[in-house]
């Protein structure tokens, strides 16, 4: 069945370091791909999305490119801030179905 | 615009008791979802409504869980009787349309349930 696998955490980085969180997917159709972020004590928020191969989603300095050949949608940011500390979830949608990864906790220290 | 509202935010019950959660989606959103998020895991879809009809409830443990969405607006999720393994955060989300096109889900803050 359809599924998402993302790198396990927790991840701890110093401020201004580069971030990559790996995400790969398995899908029978042509899914849309998402990254959601969950800040402490809050609900999930959409961070970025891509709906077809080679699309790049971007928001708040984060980017992810839909790579069909490697079935990946890695999340990247060139310089993280303390305020980026959160749990990040990769997700895919094939129409009505929505599948989330297990989440990667990121802590950014000053 | 107002976001997805959920209540209560926290609930502690003993096993075998019953509990109900309430969700009010964003106005105009046709599709409503209930997810279960166990600590350390990603959200798992329990049930999806489009208007007041059920689209998918394949992962809802129907022997103890039930959900309804009267009049296609707000929704309640009930657990009766609760088990220890039901301890989780229950998330409600809504979207404009779940009809097969890419869409964004808007999530509420969740209800944290602890079953003792």
Interface residues (C-beta under 8 A of the other chain):
Chain A: X4 X32 X36 X41 X42 X43 X44 X45 X46 X49 X51 X89 X91 X93 X95 X96 X97 X98 X100 X101 X102 X103
Chain B: X3 X4 X33 X40 X41 X42 X43 X44 X45 X48 X55 X56 X91 X93 X98 X99 X100 X101 X102 X103 X104 X105 X106 X107 X108 X109 X110
